[in-house]
Amino acid sequence: MAVPVLPASVFPPSRSQTPVGYIHGSVFGGHAPIVNSHVFLLEATTSGYATMARPLITASSAGAAASNGYPVTQDQIAGSATNGLYYVTSNAFGEFYITGDYTCDIGYPVYLYISGGSPNSSFTISIIGISVSSNYGTYTYTFTGSNLLYPGQTIQLSSLGGQWATLNGTTQTVLGTPTASSFQISTNIAPGSGTNVQTGTAISVGANNPAIVNVALLGICPSSGNFSSGPGALRYVYVNEVSTVALGYAMAGFANDPLHIGTSATNLVGLQNAALNAANIYNIQQPGGIANQSTVAGNGTVPQAELDTLGNILAACVDSANTATTASATCKTLFADATSDGTTNGTKPTDIATAVIHIAQNPGAYNVLRLWNLAGGTVPFSPSLMSQPRDFTVAITYKNISSPGSIAIDSLGNALVPTSSSSGYVTKLSPAGAVLATSATGGNGFNSVAIDSGNNVFVTAGNSNALYAYTSSLGSVSGSPWTSPQMNSPTSVAIDSNNFVYVTDGGSNANIIRKFNNSATSSPIVSLNTSITNSCLANVSQIALDPSGYIWATVNSNGTACRLSNPSGSTTMSYASQQIATPGNVAIDSNGNGWIPAATHSNLFKLTPTGTSTSYSAGGLSSPTWIAIDGGNNVWITNAGNSYALSEFNHSGAAVTGASGYQGGNLNGPSFLAIDASGDVWVPNQNSNSVTELIGAATPTVTPLSALQPGVRP
């Protein structure tokens, strides 16, 4: 990948650092080692979204590395010595060794960036002996010696003497799983006569492929120790196209390409949580090189076959005869169909890591079929998909979440999921999907959840006519639950930037929203503040607050919506004439517009504060039920029909998804959804006792919603 020469000022200043320690690993293209690739160690930054990563290998470390036979060399295309962009080189077996006292910044994601090289090269095997066995005319040869090969690798033998010389020049495939000292091939060529041999050469020759950029997320720079010891210790890391897919999807909200990964100074948490997603997808220390089946915590199902298929798509370019002067057909197809915006007008990538970042950012673009076709032929990663997917959203499903109803994300990226069963309780999932806590059972029919600035949790219980509160650790709160005659079948709770709590009256005979004081302390003190009344609130179903503090409300019974001043409750705008048939909730964008899904006619409404109304359709809308706005002002909607797909629209109302929507994650009865600061979309599946997380599909979003910063990145 051609990288411009950059001034030293591009790189972020040094922060609190800890030694990285020794990093030993290998880089493979499919099942073949990549030789003579440049191995960089980089760190994502908080200098801004998609800013240049900070290089961690410096010239002062060259002597220590050189003493181990892995010289640190200045990258002549990446920049000058002032920039500190140095690398080590992978050897004939794809092996690399980063050594010396390199430092990373505590709490920041660190990753390997490995560019160029050839997946096919010449190397020598030191043969101690060769044994042969025959089965119906097919001979299996076992070579013993110092070898490092991979099952399925194609090699060509030469320099074999004596009775084994008949194998010279023949093309063979390595069988089984080779060890460090032996491998097998099978052929119908019988051994000749003569003596044994002591040396030989396995030849697999290819030119440098500039499209190769494989990456792997090592983890978050630890605060106690380094990557050589302690909880984050690395033994041996495996870098390939699947590790590249894992980083590409996890960091899609923070990257333009693999050299530019960063976030704002206020969203390090979102960047860290994205790194946890990469670990859920791919284990960099697990031999075999395929995607995970389950998450690190064990309660999440990872789409292994889809991730391996994406790896195969990238491998088709890596394994092709692609050079700096002549592009291969497979690389041309990949780069044409993995553009920056998913259209023919978008910027084409020039390396496989940038390509997969683009695919993650545009998972349902027109190119799905053509990309899928690239995964045919020799498949290095298995299991893989047996049929074309509708889109390339990557979704992890967390199991055993009983009757999940609504969902909200706190400031740390944890997902709070109330159950809608008769004895309601709340489950707290970590950003990586692990169950962190479960509250005591509470009211009947939990149906809406909101989080204040202290990460305290508020839930309405429709069948108990009550509001429940929990601490951030889901402990009990004094005075909870709160009930009153005016709180009849509450259906929605919302919190404003001053931590006031608003609860609907869902009864048909009252026109009230209850407003509560809330201290937002570790165990909040809550008390009734006032009641907001208006005729438009009759049987109100959902409410939301906009950045100006106005209250938006939808009424399911008559298909109306209104915008009210706070706390007087006077109507600033009524949308009663818009025919919003069976409206869902209201989501607010950065311009103060309200977006509402309408299930009956499968359409979407955009309502301005001045009363303008616009209706949108297409995008896979089918009985839409819930809506959320991400940090790029994109609109996300769950659908009760159309195979329970998700729909996405941009800020102008143009459909991003096609007629089928996004169907990753086997959504089953989705209603609510929430978007976190990593750009992940969380959806409870009411019909399958699970929660689905779409990795890197959206733009990072400010959480919790009570911050009232919609449509902008944190």
C-alpha positions in Angstrom: 0.0 0.0 0.0 1.5 3.4 -1.0 1.5 5.6 2.0 2.4 9.3 1.7 5.4 10.8 3.6 4.0 12.4 6.7 5.4 15.1 8.9 6.2 14.3 12.5 3.3 16.5 13.7 0.9 13.9 12.3 1.7 11.6 15.2 0.0 12.0 18.6 2.2 13.0 21.6 3.3 10.3 23.9 1.1 9.4 26.9 1.5 7.2 30.0 3.4 4.2 28.6 4.2 0.6 29.5 6.7 -1.8 27.8 5.1 -3.9 25.0 7.7 -6.7 25.4 8.4 -9.5 22.9 5.9 -10.3 20.2 6.5 -13.5 18.3 4.1 -14.7 15.6 3.5 -15.5 11.9 1.6 -14.1 9.0 -0.2 -16.3 6.5 -2.0 -15.6 3.3 -4.7 -18.3 3.4 -2.6 -21.4 4.1 0.7 -20.1 2.8 3.3 -18.1 4.8 3.8 -14.6 3.6 7.5 -13.9 3.1 9.4 -10.6 3.3 6.4 -8.7 4.5 6.9 -5.5 6.6 5.6 -5.9 10.1 4.7 -2.7 11.9 3.4 -2.3 15.5 0.8 0.5 15.7 -1.5 2.0 18.3 -4.9 3.6 17.7 -5.1 7.2 18.9 -7.5 9.7 20.5 -6.4 12.5 18.2 -9.6 12.3 16.2 -11.7 9.9 14.2 -9.7 8.0 11.5 -6.4 9.8 12.4 -3.0 8.3 11.7 -2.1 5.6 14.2 1.0 6.0 16.3 4.0 3.7 15.4 5.6 1.9 18.3 8.8 0.5 16.7 11.5 3.2 16.7 15.1 3.5 15.5 16.4 3.2 19.0 15.0 -0.4 19.1 16.9 -1.5 16.0 19.9 -2.8 17.8 18.0 -5.1 20.2 16.0 -6.6 17.3 19.0 -7.0 15.1 20.7 -9.1 17.7 17.9 -11.6 17.4 18.3 -11.9 13.7 15.2 -9.8 12.9 16.6 -6.4 11.9 14.4 -3.3 12.3 14.4 -1.4 9.1 13.1 2.0 8.1 10.1 1.8 5.8 11.1 3.7 2.7 7.5 4.3 1.5 5.8 5.0 4.8 7.9 8.0 5.9 11.1 9.3 7.1 13.1 8.4 10.2 11.6 11.5 11.9 8.2 9.8 11.8 9.6 6.7 13.5 7.9 4.3 11.0 10.1 1.2 11.3 9.4 -2.5 10.7 10.7 -6.0 11.0 10.5 -8.5 8.2 8.8 -11.9 8.1 11.1 -14.8 7.2 10.7 -17.8 4.9 8.1 -19.3 7.2 6.1 -16.1 7.6 7.6 -15.8 11.1 8.4 -12.4 12.7 9.8 -11.4 16.0 9.4 -8.0 17.5 11.8 -7.5 20.4 13.2 -4.7 22.5 11.7 -2.2 24.9 8.9 -0.8 22.8 6.2 1.1 24.6 2.5 1.5 24.3 0.1 3.9 26.0 -1.9 2.4 28.8 -5.5 1.7 27.8 -5.0 2.1 24.0 -5.6 -0.6 21.5 -2.4 -2.0 19.9 -2.3 -3.8 16.6 0.0 -5.4 14.0 0.0 -3.9 10.5 1.7 -6.3 8.0 2.1 -5.1 4.4 3.4 -6.5 1.2 5.4 -9.7 0.8 4.6 -12.9 -1.1 2.5 -15.8 0.1 4.6 -18.0 -2.1 8.4 -18.2 -1.7 11.4 -20.5 -1.7 12.7 -22.0 1.5 14.9 -25.0 2.5 13.7 -28.0 4.5 16.4 -29.9 6.4 15.5 -33.6 5.8 16.7 -36.1 8.4 14.8 -39.0 6.9 11.9 -39.9 4.5 9.6 -42.9 5.1 7.1 -44.2 2.6 3.9 -46.3 2.8 1.8 -47.6 0.0 -2.0 -48.1 -0.2 -3.3 -49.5 -3.5 -0.6 -47.8 -5.6 -0.7 -44.4 -3.8 2.4 -43.6 -1.8 2.4 -41.5 1.3 5.8 -39.9 2.1 6.7 -38.6 5.6 9.5 -36.1 5.7 11.2 -35.6 9.1 13.3 -32.6 9.9 13.1 -28.9 10.6 10.0 -27.8 8.7 7.2 -25.3 9.1 4.4 -25.9 6.7 0.6 -25.7 6.7 -2.1 -28.3 5.8 -3.3 -27.7 2.3 -0.2 -25.8 1.2 1.0 -26.6 -2.3 4.8 -27.1 -2.6 7.3 -28.3 -5.2 10.2 -30.5 -4.2 13.7 -30.4 -5.6 17.3 -31.3 -4.7 16.2 -34.8 -3.5 18.7 -37.5 -4.3 18.9 -41.3 -4.2 15.8 -43.3 -4.4 13.7 -40.2 -3.7 14.8 -38.3 -6.8 11.6 -39.2 -8.6 9.8 -36.6 -6.5 11.9 -33.8 -7.9 9.9 -31.2 -9.7 6.5 -32.7 -8.8 3.8 -30.5 -7.2 2.4 -31.8 -4.0 0.0 -30.9 -1.3 0.9 -31.0 2.4 -1.4 -33.4 4.3 -2.9 -33.3 7.7 -1.5 -30.9 10.3 2.3 -30.7 10.1 4.4 -30.5 13.2 7.6 -28.5 13.6 9.6 -31.5 12.5 7.6 -33.5 10.0 5.0 -33.3 7.2 3.4 -35.7 4.7 2.6 -35.7 1.0 0.7 -38.4 -1.1 1.5 -39.3 -4.7 1.3 -42.3 -7.0 5.0 -42.0 -7.9 6.9 -45.0 -6.4 10.3 -44.5 -4.8 13.3 -45.5 -6.8 16.5 -47.2 -5.8 19.4 -45.6 -4.1 20.4 -44.1 -0.8 18.6 -41.7 1.5 19.1 -37.9 1.4 20.0 -35.4 4.1 18.8 -32.1 2.5 16.2 -31.0 0.1 14.2 -27.9 -1.0 10.5 -27.1 -1.0 9.9 -24.5 -3.7 6.9 -22.2 -3.9 7.8 -19.0 -5.8 5.8 -15.8 -6.2 6.3 -12.0 -6.6 5.6 -9.3 -4.0 1.9 -8.6 -3.7 1.3 -4.9 -2.8 -2.4 -5.6 -2.0 -1.4 -7.6 1.0 -2.1 -5.8 4.3 -3.0 -8.2 7.0 -3.8 -6.8 10.5 -4.4 -8.2 13.9 -5.5 -6.5 17.1 -3.2 -7.6 19.9 -5.4 -6.1 22.7 -5.6 -3.0 25.0 -2.2 -1.9 26.4 -2.4 -3.1 30.0 -1.9 -1.0 33.0 0.0 -3.7 35.0 2.9 -5.2 33.1 3.0 -5.7 29.3 2.2 -8.1 26.5 5.0 -10.4 27.8 3.5 -11.2 31.1 0.4 -10.9 33.2 -3.3 -11.2 32.1 -2.6 -9.7 28.6 0.5 -11.9 27.9 0.9 -13.0 24.3 2.6 -16.4 23.5 2.4 -16.6 19.7 0.1 -14.6 17.4 -1.4 -15.8 14.2 -2.1 -13.1 11.6 -4.1 -13.8 8.4 -7.1 -12.6 6.5 -9.6 -13.7 9.3 -7.7 -11.6 11.9 -7.9 -8.8 9.3 -11.7 -9.2 9.0 -12.0 -9.1 12.9 -10.1 -5.8 13.2 -11.8 -4.4 10.1 -15.4 -4.9 11.5 -14.6 -4.1 15.1 -12.9 -0.8 14.2 -15.2 0.2 11.2 -16.5 3.2 13.1 -13.1 4.6 13.8 -11.2 3.9 10.6 -10.8 5.0 6.9 -8.0 2.5 6.4 -5.8 0.3 8.6 -3.2 3.1 9.0 -5.8 5.6 10.2 -7.6 4.3 13.3 -8.6 6.7 16.0 -11.3 8.4 18.0 -12.0 11.6 19.8 -10.5 12.4 23.2 -13.9 11.8 24.7 -14.5 8.3 23.3 -11.6 6.1 24.4 -14.2 3.8 26.0 -15.9 3.2 22.7 -12.5 2.4 21.1 -11.6 0.0 23.9 -15.0 -1.7 23.6 -14.4 -2.1 19.8 -11.2 -3.9 20.6 -13.1 -6.4 22.8 -15.3 -7.1 19.8 -12.2 -8.1 17.8 -11.2 -10.6 20.4 -14.8 -12.1 20.4 -14.5 -12.6 16.6 -10.9 -14.0 16.4 -8.4 -15.5 18.8 -5.0 -14.3 17.7 -3.3 -17.0 19.8 -5.4 -20.0 18.5 -3.6 -22.1 15.9 -5.7 -22.9 12.8 -6.5 -19.3 11.7 -10.3 -19.5 11.6 -12.9 -17.4 13.3 -14.3 -18.1 16.8 -17.4 -20.2 17.3 -18.3 -18.4 20.5 -17.4 -15.3 22.4 -14.7 -15.1 25.1 -17.4 -15.2 27.8 -18.9 -18.3 26.2 -22.5 -17.0 26.0 -22.4 -15.6 22.5 -22.6 -17.3 19.1 -20.2 -15.9 16.5 -21.0 -16.2 12.8 -17.9 -18.3 12.1 -18.8 -19.4 8.6 -19.5 -15.9 7.5 -16.3 -14.6 8.9 -14.3 -17.4 7.3 -16.0 -16.6 4.0 -14.9 -13.0 4.3 -11.4 -14.2 5.0 -11.6 -16.4 1.8 -12.7 -13.3 -0.2 -9.6 -11.5 0.9 -7.4 -14.5 0.4 -8.5 -14.7 -3.3 -6.7 -11.5 -3.8 -3.7 -12.4 -1.7 -3.2 -15.7 -3.4 -3.5 -14.2 -6.9 -0.7 -13.1 -9.3 -1.1 -9.4 -8.2 1.9 -7.2 -8.6 2.8 -3.6 -8.5 2.6 -3.4 -12.3 -0.1 -5.9 -13.1 -3.3 -6.2 -11.1 -4.9 -9.6 -10.9 -8.6 -10.1 -11.9 -9.6 -11.1 -8.3 -8.0 -8.0 -6.7 -9.6 -5.8 -9.4 -13.0 -7.3 -8.6 -12.5 -7.0 -4.8 -11.4 -3.3 -5.0 -14.2 -2.4 -7.5 -16.9 -3.9 -5.2 -15.5 -2.8 -1.8 -15.6 1.0 -2.3 -15.7 3.6 0.4 -19.5 4.1 0.1 -20.6 0.8 -1.5 -21.2 2.3 -4.9 -19.4 2.6 -8.1 -18.7 6.2 -7.3 -16.9 5.4 -4.1 -13.1 5.4 -3.6 -11.6 2.0 -4.4 -9.2 0.5 -1.9 -5.8 -0.7 -2.9 -5.2 -3.3 -0.1 -7.3 -6.0 1.5 -7.6 -4.5 4.9 -9.0 -1.2 3.6 -11.4 -3.4 1.5 -12.8 -5.2 4.5 -13.2 -1.9 6.4 -15.3 -0.7 3.5 -17.4 -3.9 3.4 -18.1 -3.5 7.2 -19.2 0.1 6.7 -21.4 -0.9 3.7 -22.5 -4.5 4.4 -25.6 -4.5 2.2 -24.2 -2.7 -0.8 -24.9 -3.8 -4.4 -21.7 -5.9 -4.5 -22.7 -8.7 -2.2 -23.1 -11.3 -5.0 -19.8 -10.4 -6.7 -17.9 -10.4 -3.4 -19.5 -13.8 -2.5 -18.3 -15.2 -5.8 -14.7 -14.4 -4.9 -14.9 -16.9 -2.1 -15.2 -19.9 -4.5 -12.4 -22.1 -5.7 -9.7 -23.2 -3.2 -11.1 -22.3 0.3 -8.3 -21.8 2.9 -10.7 -21.0 5.8 -13.5 -23.4 6.8 -16.3 -23.8 7.7 -17.6 -21.2 5.2 -21.0 -20.2 3.9 -22.6 -22.7 1.5 -24.9 -20.1 -0.1 -24.8 -16.4 -0.8 -25.8 -14.2 2.2 -28.2 -11.3 1.8 -25.7 -9.0 3.3 -22.4 -9.0 5.1 -23.5 -7.7 8.5 -21.5 -9.5 11.2 -23.8 -10.2 14.2 -23.1 -11.9 17.5 -26.1 -13.4 19.3 -26.0 -13.6 23.1 -28.1 -16.4 24.5 -30.2 -17.2 27.6 -31.6 -13.6 28.0 -35.1 -14.5 29.1 -38.0 -12.6 27.4 -35.9 -9.6 26.5 -38.0 -6.4 26.0 -36.4 -3.1 25.6 -32.7 -2.1 25.8 -30.5 0.9 26.7 -26.7 1.5 26.7 -24.9 3.2 29.5 -21.9 5.5 29.4 -19.5 2.5 29.7 -21.0 0.6 26.8 -22.9 -1.9 28.9 -26.3 -3.0 27.6 -29.2 -3.0 30.1 -32.0 -5.4 29.1 -35.2 -5.7 31.1 -37.3 -8.9 30.8 -40.9 -8.5 29.8 -42.1 -11.5 31.9 -44.5 -11.4 34.8 -41.7 -11.2 37.3 -39.5 -8.5 35.7 -35.8 -8.2 36.2 -32.9 -6.5 34.4 -29.8 -8.1 32.9 -26.6 -6.1 32.5 -24.4 -7.2 29.6 -20.8 -6.0 29.2 -19.7 -4.4 25.9 -18.4 -7.8 25.0 -21.7 -9.5 25.8 -20.8 -11.2 29.2 -23.5 -11.2 31.8 -22.2 -8.8 34.5 -25.2 -8.6 36.8 -28.9 -9.5 37.2 -31.3 -7.4 39.3 -33.8 -8.8 41.8 -37.2 -9.6 40.3 -39.5 -6.6 40.2 -42.7 -5.5 38.4 -45.0 -7.3 36.0 -44.3 -6.4 32.3 -41.2 -4.3 32.1 -41.5 -2.5 28.8 -39.2 0.6 28.7 -35.8 1.4 30.1 -33.7 4.6 30.4 -30.4 5.4 32.0 -29.3 8.6 33.8 -25.9 10.3 33.9 -24.9 8.2 36.9 -25.7 5.0 34.9 -28.7 4.3 37.2 -31.4 2.3 35.5 -35.1 3.2 35.3 -37.8 0.7 34.0 -41.5 1.0 33.6 -43.7 -1.9 34.6 -46.9 -1.6 32.5 -48.9 -4.3 34.4 -47.8 -3.1 37.8 -48.5 0.6 37.2 -45.1 1.4 38.5 -41.6 2.9 37.9 -38.6 0.8 39.1 -35.1 2.1 39.7 -31.8 0.3 40.1 -28.3 1.4 40.8 -25.6 1.1 38.1 -24.7 -2.3 39.5 -28.5 -3.3 39.5 -28.8 -2.9 43.2 -32.0 -1.8 44.9 -32.9 1.9 45.3 -34.7 3.3 48.3 -38.4 4.1 47.6 -38.5 2.0 44.4 -41.0 1.2 42.9 -43.0 4.4 42.6 -46.7 4.1 41.9 -49.7 6.5 41.8 -53.2 6.6 40.5 -52.0 8.8 37.6 -49.4 6.2 36.5 -51.8 3.9 34.7 -50.1 1.2 32.5 -47.0 3.2 31.9 -45.4 2.4 28.5 -42.4 4.7 28.3 -39.7 6.3 30.4 -37.2 9.0 29.3 -34.6 11.1 31.1 -33.3 14.5 30.2 -29.8 16.1 30.5 -30.7 17.4 34.0 -31.6 13.8 35.1 -35.4 14.5 35.4 -37.3 11.3 34.8 -40.5 11.3 32.7 -43.0 8.5 32.7 -46.1 8.1 30.5 -49.6 7.4 31.6 -50.8 4.8 29.1 -54.4 4.9 30.2 -57.1 6.1 27.9 -58.7 8.4 30.4 -55.7 10.5 31.5 -53.5 13.0 29.6 -50.5 13.0 31.9 -46.7 12.5 31.9 -45.3 12.3 35.3 -42.0 14.1 36.0 -39.7 13.0 38.8 -36.7 14.6 40.4 -33.6 12.4 40.3 -30.3 13.0 42.1 -28.3 10.7 39.8 -26.1 9.6 42.7 -24.8 6.1 43.3 -28.2 5.3 44.8 -30.4 8.0 43.4 -33.0 9.9 45.4 -36.2 10.2 43.4 -39.3 12.3 44.2 -42.3 13.5 42.2 -41.8 16.9 40.6 -44.9 17.6 38.6 -47.5 16.3 36.1 -47.5 17.5 32.6 -50.9 17.5 30.9 -52.1 18.0 27.4 -55.0 16.6 25.4 -52.6 15.1 22.8 -51.3 12.8 25.5 -54.4 10.6 25.7 -53.2 7.0 25.8 -49.7 8.2 24.9 -47.4 5.3 23.9 -43.8 6.6 23.6 -42.0 9.8 24.6 -38.5 11.3 23.9 -36.6 14.5 24.7 -34.9 16.7 22.2 -31.7 18.7 22.8 -33.8 21.8 23.5 -35.6 19.9 26.3 -39.0 19.7 24.4 -41.1 16.5 24.8 -42.1 14.5 21.8 -44.9 12.0 22.1 -46.6 9.4 19.9 -50.1 8.1 20.5 -50.7 4.6 19.0 -54.5 4.6 19.4 -55.1 7.4 16.9 -51.9 7.7 14.9 -50.9 11.2 16.2 -47.7 12.8 17.5 -47.0 16.1 19.2 -44.2 18.3 20.5 -44.7 19.9 23.9 -42.8 22.6 25.9 -41.4 21.5 29.2 -42.7 21.7 31.9 -45.8 23.7 30.9 -47.0 21.0 28.6 -48.3 23.5 26.1 -48.4 22.3 22.5 -45.7 23.7 20.2 -46.6 21.5 17.3 -49.2 18.9 16.6 -48.9 16.3 13.9 -52.4 14.9 14.2 -53.1 15.3 10.5 -50.1 13.3 9.3 -51.8 9.8 9.5 -48.9 8.1 11.2 -50.7 4.8 11.4 -49.5 2.7 14.4 -46.5 4.8 15.3 -43.6 3.5 17.2 -41.3 5.6 19.3 -39.7 8.9 18.4 -36.0 9.3 17.8 -34.4 12.7 17.6 -31.6 13.7 15.2 -28.9 16.4 15.6 -31.2 19.0 13.9 -34.0 18.4 16.4 -36.2 16.5 13.9 -38.3 13.7 15.2 -38.3 10.3 13.3 -41.2 7.9 13.7 -41.8 4.4 12.2 -45.4 3.7 11.2 -46.2 0.0 11.2 -49.6 -0.1 9.4 -48.3 1.4 6.1 -44.7 0.3 6.5 -43.3 3.8 6.2 -41.1 6.3 8.0 -41.9 9.9 9.0 -39.6 12.8 9.5 -41.2 15.6 11.5 -39.5 19.0 11.9 -40.0 21.3 14.9 -41.7 23.7 12.6 -44.4 21.2 11.5 -43.1 19.9 8.1 -43.7 16.2 7.6 -42.1 13.9 5.1 -42.8 10.2 4.6 -40.3 7.6 3.4 -40.6 4.0 2.3 -38.5 1.2 0.8 -35.3 0.1 2.5 -36.9 -3.2 3.6 -39.5 -1.5 5.8 -42.1 -4.0 6.9 -44.3 -3.3 9.9 -41.5 -1.1 11.4 -41.6 -1.0 15.2 -38.7 0.9 16.8 -36.2 3.5 15.7 -32.8 4.9 16.8 -30.4 7.5 15.4 -26.7 6.9 15.3 -23.8 9.3 15.6 -23.8 10.0 11.8 -27.5 11.0 11.8 -28.4 7.7 10.2 -31.8 6.2 11.0 -32.1 2.5 12.2 -35.4 0.7 12.3 -36.5 -2.8 13.5 -39.2 -4.5 11.5 -41.8 -7.0 12.7 -42.2 -8.3 9.2 -39.8 -9.0 6.3 -38.0 -11.8 8.1 -37.4 -9.4 11.1 -34.8 -7.4 9.2 -33.2 -4.1 10.1 -33.6 -1.1 7.9 -31.2 1.8 7.6 -31.8 5.3 6.1 -29.4 8.2 5.8 -30.0 11.7 7.3 -31.7 12.8 4.1 -34.2 9.9 4.2 -32.6 7.9 1.4 -32.8 4.1 2.0 -29.3 2.6 2.7 -30.7 -1.0 2.9 -32.3 -2.7 0.0 -35.6 -4.5 -0.2 -34.5 -7.2 2.2 -32.9 -4.9 4.8 -30.1 -6.3 7.0 -30.8 -9.9 8.0 -27.6 -10.7 10.0 -27.9 -12.4 13.4 -31.1 -14.4 12.9 -33.3 -11.6 14.3 -36.4 -13.1 15.9 -39.1 -10.8 17.1 -37.0 -7.6 17.4 -38.7 -4.5 18.8 -36.4 -2.1 20.5 -32.8 -1.3 19.5 -29.9 0.8 20.8 -26.6 1.9 19.4 -23.4 2.2 21.4 -20.2 4.4 21.3 -18.4 1.7 19.3 -20.9 1.8 16.4 -22.6 -1.5 17.3 -26.3 -2.0 17.0 -28.0 -4.0 19.8 -31.3 -5.7 19.3 -33.4 -7.8 21.8 -35.0 -10.9 20.2 -38.3 -11.3 22.0 -39.1 -14.6 20.4 -35.8 -16.4 21.0 -34.5 -15.3 24.5 -31.4 -13.6 23.1 -29.8 -10.3 22.2 -28.1 -9.6 18.9 -25.2 -7.2 18.4 -24.3 -6.1 14.9 -20.6 -5.3 15.0 -19.4 -2.0 13.5 -22.5 -1.5 11.4 -23.4 2.0 12.6 -21.6 5.3 13.5 -20.4 5.6 17.1 -23.1 7.2 19.2 -23.2 9.2 22.4 -24.6 7.1 25.3 -26.8 7.1 27.3 -29.6 8.8 25.5 -30.2 11.1 28.5 -27.1 13.1 27.4 -29.4 14.5 24.7 -26.6 14.6 22.1 -28.3 12.8 19.2 -26.8 12.4 15.7 -23.2 13.2 16.7 -20.2 11.1 17.5 -19.0 11.1 21.0 
